[in-house]
Amino acid sequence: NINNEEFLVCNFKLEEFLIEIFAQNKPTIQQNAYCHMMAEYKILQEKGEEFKQKIIDLKKKGIKTEPAFGLLLGLENPYEDLLKF
């Protein structure tokens, strides 16, 4: 439950890939996962290649995308805070 909204998360492994599916019962462009992706894109455009590489390095170490952005941006709760961008 995010901000009193219901959602579904499904995690599984396909060969060596970890897969996570996030879904909400509303149009795609209003879903948190899509909004995170758009915020992350804007941040990457603004911060440049060096910042992007740091995100990639954190992800290679097993840190998920939102927490990686949270670490580098000093976000208290990256899942909620990224929605404010």
Residue pairs with C-beta under 8 A, 6 or more apart in sequence:
1 7
2 32
2 79
2 80
3 80
5 24
6 24
6 25
7 22
7 23
7 24
7 32
8 21
8 22
8 23
8 24
9 20
9 21
9 22
9 23
10 20
10 21
10 23
11 18
11 19
11 20
11 21
12 18
12 19
13 19
20 64
22 31
22 32
22 33
23 31
24 30
24 31
24 32
24 33
28 34
32 79
32 83
35 82
35 83
36 65
36 66
36 79
36 82
36 83
39 82
39 83
39 85
40 65
40 69
40 82
42 85
43 51
43 69
43 73
43 85
44 51
44 52
44 55
51 72
54 72
55 65
55 68
55 69
55 72
58 68
58 71
58 72
59 65
59 68
63 71
66 78
66 79
66 82
67 78
69 75
69 78
69 82
70 76
70 77
70 78
70 81
70 82
73 81
75 81
75 82
